[in-house]
Amino acid sequence: MKITLNGAPHDLAGPTVQDALTQIGLAEAKVATALNGAFLPAAARPGTTLKDGDALEVVAPMQGG
């Protein structure tokens, strides 16, 4: 399926947000996710299905000051 990942087009197999994170190498990473502009808690990722045209944002926490 074709989705937008962090503003860039990607073709992923899916079908869930968790599967997408696995495909991009972030399955175990501590990240925040938003699907179509709405925050998506980590607990909801395995049960949330992606579809063509969805926009997924994945953000890693930053350290520093």
Secondary structure, 3 states (H helix, E strand, C coil): CEEEECCEEEECCCCEHHHHHHHCCCCCCCCEEEECCEEECHHHHHHCECCCCCEEEEECCCCCC
